[in-house]
Amino acid sequence: MDIIESGYGDDALRVFELFIAPYDQDTSWNSNGVPGTYRFLNRLWTLVQEFLEAKAGTQDESEAIYKATHACIKKVTQDLEGLSFNTAVASMMGAVNDLCLIKAKDGYASRDAWQFALESLVQLIGPFAPHIAEELWHDLGHKDSVHIGHWPEWDEKYLVNDTVTYAVQVNGKVRGEVEVPADADQSTVEKVARANEKVAGYITGDPKKVIFVQGKLISFVV
C-alpha cells in the first residue's frame, strides 16, 4: 500500500512483481525498480495519447512497426504459455522502446500500422496491468472490455530477417562479424568477410580451406 499510495499505482506494482524475477524463483525484495515499470507504462500511455492527438497521417505501410509488433506478440504469447512473465514484460518494454524510436523519426504517419501496434500492445499488457489496459483500449475506440475475447496474433512473414550476421573465424578464432542479405550464398559471404577490416589482416593469399555454416559461420583455415 505504501507503493500504491506514493503515486505509482497498483498496475506499476503488479508489473514490477512479475518482472523482478522468474515467478518460481526466490529473490530479494527491493521496490527500487517500481519507478522503472511506472515509466514504462507512462511511455505506453503517452504513445497512445499522442497517436490519438496527432494529425491524420498516411495509410502507408510501415515495415518497421509491423516487425516490432509481431515479434513482441509472438514472444509475449509464448512466454505466457511458459509462465515466463518477466521475459514477457521485458519484450513489451523493448517493443515500446522500438516504437518510440520510430515515432521520433517518422511521427505517426502510418496510421493503420500504429493503430494495430498500439491495440496489440494494450492487449498484451492486459494480464499485467489490467486497469491501464482497459482505459487505453477504450481510448482507442473500443466499447467492450480488452480482457474478454481479445488477443493479437502474429504473422510469420514479419518475423523473417532480411539480413544475417555471420561470425568470421580465422584458424579457429573469431576475428569479426559481417552482416549480409539473408539469402546470400557462400561466395558472397566469403567476399564480404575477406573485405572486413578486422579480418583482412589475418588472411594472405587463398585459404587452405573454407568452412561455411549457412546463416551462422564462415571459417577460414590459412
Summary of the structure (lengths in Angstrom):
residues: 222
radius of gyration: 22.4
end to end distance: 66.0
largest distance: 70.3
contacts: 628
relative contact order: 0.11
helix: 56%
strand: 13%
